[in-house]
Every structure is written in structure tokens, then in C-alpha cells.
Amino acid sequence: MFSLGCIQALRCRTNTCPTGVTTHNKRLQHGLAVEEKYLRVANYARNMNREIDMIAHSCGCRHARELRREHVRIVQTANQSVALNMLHPYPVIGSRTASKKATTAA
């Protein structure tokens, strides 16, 4: 949003975004110069991918798609660090909750 020109006016849901980023109002959309901003958005996405790859490499993964819950640690109260897979375990194959999620996703 920032790379498009968002100024955090907090009017996203009101259709009155002064920069034209989150509005359907044709008059306000003139503030969004797509021809000037598309390169900024592309650079942001490219750099974001580069940073995520760097995080993945620091976790011992070759690619970001190899990141799993075990690689994430959540700092809780008293500065204790807990692995994400301990806080939110993977569903057990064949369990009712896993089969419910599979049927609702289909």
C-alpha cells in the first residue's frame, strides 16, 4: 500500500481515500498515477521476495516454500520463546478436525 502512495488516512472503508488507492470514486482515483507507481510496487515485491529468501536461508531452507511452523518462534511473556508448531500443532491426519477442514476447503 505504501509503494502505491498510501498515506494512512484511515479512510479505506469509507470510499474516500485521498490518494485514490482504496476508492471507487473516479474523482479521487485521479490521485493514483499507475504509470508512475507500478515500478515502485514491482520493486517492493521483488525486495520482499529477496528478504523472505534471506530469512529462509538463515533457517536452513533452500527456498521460502520450505519454511514450516518449526522455523517460527513466538516470544511470549517472560521472554520465553516457543516454536509455532508447539502453540499451533499440525492437524492429525484422519482426525475429525482435519477432515472437516478438508471438506470445507473443497
N, C-alpha and C positions, 0 to 999 in steps of 0.2 A: 504494500500500500504506500509506503514511504517513497519507493522508487517511482511510483506514478504521480506523486505530488501530494499525498495525504498530509494535512496539517493538524490532524486530530481535533477537528472542530466538534467532534462527538455528535454529529447530525446524520450519521449513517442510516438510521432507520426512519428518518423524517423526510427523506427525498429532497433535502435542501442543502446538500453538501456544497460548500462554497467553491471547492476546487473542481467539482464535476466528476469526481472519482466514483461516488456511490449514489448517483441520482439518475432518474429517467427524465428529468426536466431538461428539455432541449436548450433552453437559455443558459442553464448552469453547466451543461455539458460542453459548452464552448470553452470553458476554462481548462478542459483536459486536452492538451495538444498531443495526440497519439503519435504523430510523426516525430516529435521530439523525445517522447518518453519511452518508446519501445526499446531503444538501445539500453536505457538505464535498467529496465525490467529484465532484459536478457542478461546483462552483466550481473545483476543481483542473483538471478537463478544460477548462472554459471559459478559465481563465487560461493553461493550457498552449497552447491554440489561439491565444490572443492573442499570446503570446510567440513562437510559431513564425511567425505572420504578420509580426511585427515583424522577425524575422530575415530572412524572405523579402523584405520591403520594403527592408531595408538592403542586400540583394544585388541589388536592381533588379528583383525579380519582383513581379507584382501579387498573386499567390496562392502559398501554400506548395506547392501541387501543381506549380508551375513550377520548383521547385528541382531542380537536376541535380547530377551529380558535379562539374562545373566550379565550382560555387559553394562547394564544401567544400575547405578546405586543411588538410593534416595537418602538424603541426610534428614534424620528425624530429630526429635528433641534430645537434649543432652549430647548433641553432636555425634550420635550413633549413625553409622552408615549401614543400610540394609539393601541387599540385592532386590531388584524389582520382581524377580521370579519368586522370591520368598513372600513378598507382600501380595502379589497377584499371580498365583500359580497358573501354569498352563492347564487347560481343561483335560480331564482324564478321558482318554478315548473310550467310547462306549458308555459313558455316564449320561444320565438324563439331561443335564445342563448342556453338555457338549452336543447331544443330538438335537436339543431344542434350538441351539444357536445355528446348527447346520440347516435345519428346516426353515427357520425364519430368514436366513440369508438367501435361500433359494428362491 
